[in-house]
Amino acid sequence: MTEVVKVKCLRHVYPDKTEVKLCGLDFVVRAKEKVLILGPNGSGKTTLLSHIIGLLKPVEGEVRVLGVDPVKEFNILRKRVGVVFQNVDEQIIGPTVWDDIALAPRNHGLNPQEVREMVENILKEINIWHLKDKIPHYLSGGEKKKVALAGAMVMRPELLIMDEPFDGLDPRSKREIIHLLRKFNQEFGTTIIMANHDVNLVPFIADRVYVISDGMIRLHGSPREIFSRPDILRQAGLEPPLLVELFSELAREGVPVEIPLTLEEARRQLLPLLSPSSP
C-alpha cells in the first residue's frame, strides 16, 4: 500500500531550548489505515503530529507527507490534510457553526454554490445540521469536537490528523466520534492518524499502534500485538487494560487463553472453560 506518512528519527528544539527526540522505529502510515500514536502525556505525541502537519521543522530527521516535505509544501497540503487539535476552542473561530465549517472551502477560493453544498453535506454526514446556526462558544465539548471534525473533513482530505480526539468527552460522545471516524475511513478511504493516551480505546479506533515514550518509538503492531506486550506498555508509562492484565495472568498460570481485545472475545473464551463439562 502507498506510504502516506514517513518519519525517520526526528529531533526538535523548542525556543526555550527544550529538546524532543523521537527515534527507534520509523513511523510509517499507509493509505486508508487508522493509526494510533499511544503514549503518556509529555511523551512527544503532539510534537510528532506537529511535524507531520508542517507546523514544526525538525533539527534532524526526515518527515514526508503524501510524498513531500510538509514544511516546504504546507500550502499545498492544507487541501489534502485535515486537522483536529486537542483544544478545539482554539480551532473553531467562526461566529456560527456554518461559518466556521465554511472557512476552509472559502479560503481555497471555491464559489458560493460549491461552499454551500460542501457545508450542507458534511453537516448532514456528521449529523449536526441542527447546530448550523449556533454560536460555537456555547456548544458542549462533544458538539465542539464534531464541529471541528466537520471543519477538518469538509474538503474531503486524504489524511485526517487528530490530537487526543477523545479527551474530556463523555462515553456517548466518544462512541459517536468513533463511529464517524470509522465511517470516513470506510466510505471515503480517509487515512487517519490519532494521538491518544487511553489504552482502553485502542481496539475500537486503530488498525495499527505505535507506542512511544522517553524519546523512543518502542513498539508498533496491531492492537492484539500491542496488548500481547504489557511489559512494553508498562515501560512506556501506560497501564494495560484490566482485561489484558487478567488474561495475561491466566495464560501464565497455564490456562489456555489468548489476549482478548473486547469483552465479547473474553466471554467467548471463558464460557467453555467455566462450563461444568470442561475438564
N, C-alpha and C positions, 0 to 999 in steps of 0.2 A: 504493500500500500504506500501511497505517496507520503513523504515526510512533510508535515505542515510546520512543525517547530523542531529546532535542534539547538541545544545549549551545551557548550563544552566548557567546563571548568572556569566559571567566571569569577572575577574579583571586582568589587566596587568599594570605593572610598567616598563616604559622605563628607559634606563641607566641614562637619565638626570632627573629622579625622576617624570617625567610626568606620571600621573595615568589615565588610561582609564578604565571605568567600564560600563558594559552593562548588566543590569538586567531587571526586569519586566517580560515580557512574554518569555517563552522558544522559541528559534529559531529552527524550525523543518522543514526539507526538505524531501519530499518523492520521490520515484523513478519516473522519467520521468516528473517531474514538472519543470516549468520555474518560478523561484522565484526571486523577485527583493527586494533588500535592499535599501530603499528610505530614504534619509536624507540629510541635508545640509552639506556643506564642514566642516570638523572637527568634525562630529558627531560620528565617530567611525566606519564608514563602512569599511575602509581599515584595521583597527585593527581586526575587526571581520573576514574578509576574510583571513588575515594573520594567524589567529589561526586555521581556517578551513584547510588551506593549510599545516599547520605544521611548518611555519616559526617562529611563536611565541608560547611560552608556558605560559599559564595563571598562575598567582599567586594564584588565586582562581577560582573555577568554573570547569565545565566539558565540554569537546569537544570530540565528537565521529564522525568519518567519515567512512562510509562503515563498521561500527561495531568496529572500532579500534581507539586507540589514535593516531592522526596524527603526533605527535612529535616522539613517540616511533617507529611508523611504517612508517616513512617518505619515506624510500627507496622502500617499497612495494607499497605504494600509488602512487608513481610517475608514474607507468604504468596505473593506474586506474583513475587518476585525471589530467585533462588538465587545464592550467592556462594562462590567458592573462592579463598582468599587465597594469596599467593605462599608464605608459610611455613605449611604446613598443620599443623605441630606446635602452633601457637598456636590452631588452629581445632578440632582433634579433642580433646575434653575428656572423653568418656565412658569409664568403666572398661573397657568392651568395645566392639568394633565395633558390635554390635547396639544397645547402649545409646546410643552416640554418634549413630547414624543415627536412632534413635527420639526424640531430643531435640526436634526441630522439631515433629513431629505431637503429641507430648505437651504441649509448651508452648502449642500452639494449642487445647488442650482436647479433642482427639479421644478417643473411648473406646478401651479396651484392644484390642478386636477390630479397630477401624479401624487403630490403630497397628501391630498385628501384621501385618495384610495389607499395609499400605504398605511396611513394612520388608522383609518377605519378597519383595515384588515387585521392589523396587529392588536388593536383594541378588542376585536371580536375573538381572535385566537387566544388571547390571554384572559378573556372573559372579564374585562374591566371597562366595558362600554359605559356602564353606569357611573364611572368615575371621570368621564372625559371633561366635564366642566368644573370639576372640583379643584380647590386650591391645594397643591401637594403638601404644603406645610401641615395641614390638618389631618392628613391620612394616617392610618395605623402603620406600624412597622411592616407588616405583611403587604399591605397595599402599596407602600412606597417601593418595596422590593420589586413588585410586579410592574410598577410604572418604570422603574429603572431598567428592568428586563425588557419591557416594551421598547424603550428608547434605544437599547442596545441592539434589538433584533429587527427594528423597523426597516433597516436597509438590507435585510436578509444576508448577514455576513457569513462568510465561510467558517470563521473561527469566533467562538464566544469565550471570553475570559472573565471569571468571577472570583473575587476575593472574599472568602468567608460568607458565601451567599445565605447561609442558614443562621448566622449569628444573631441572637436576640429574637428569633421567631418562635411562635408557639407551635405545638405539634401539627395542628391543622395547616398552618401556613407553610411549614416545612414540606408536608405531603403535597400541597398544591404546587410549590416550586419544583419539587422533584418530578411531578407529573409533567409540568411544562418543559423541563429540560429534556426529559425522555421524548416528548413529542417533537421538539425541534430537532433532536438528534436523529430520530427515526424517519420523520416525514420530510425534513428539509436537508438531512445529511450534514447538519452542523457539527463541526468538531468542537468539543467543549473541554476547557481546562479550568479546574477549580482548585482553590487553596482552602484547606479545611483542617480543623484540629479535632473534630468529633469522630472517633473511630467507629461509633455505633452506626453512622450513616453510610459507611464505606460500601456495604453490599448493595445499597439502593441507588447509588449515584455514579459508580465508577466501573469501567471495564478494566482499567489498569491504574496502579497506585505507585507513586514514588514517595518513599519515606525519607525525610531529611531532618537533620539535627546537627548542631555544632559545626556548621560549615561543610557538611558532607551529605551527599545523596547516598544513603546507606543500603537501600533495598528497592527493587521495583518488581512488579509482577501483578498477577490477577489478585482480586480480593482474597480468594482462597489461599493463594500462595503467601500473601502478606500475613494472614491470620495464622498460617502454619508456623510462623516465626515470632511467637510472642516475646522471645528473648530480645529480638532486634527492636520491637516496639518499645519494650521497657528501656533499653539502652538509649532510645531516642526520646525518652521522657514521656511516653504515651502508655496509658493503661489499656491492655487488651480488653475487649468486651467480656462481661462475666460469662457469657455463653462459651466463648473461646477458652477462658480460664478453666471452666468446668470440664469441657470435653478434652482439653489437654491433660488434665489430671486423670480423667478416666482412662485415656489412652496409656498414660504412664503406669497405671495400675493393671494394665493388660486387658482392659475392656475393649472389644472390637468396634471402635467408633472412629469416625473421621470428623475433622473440624467442620461444624456447620456454619453456614452464612446467615441463616434465618431461624426463627423459632420453628417454622414448619419443617425444615430439614432436621432440626434436633428432635422434634416429635416423632418423625418417621423412623429415626434410628433407635430411639429409646423404647417405643411401644413394643416392638418384638422382644426386646431384652427384658421388659417388665412383665411380659405375658407369663401366666402360670406354666405354660407348656415349654418355656425356654429352659434349656439345660442349666 
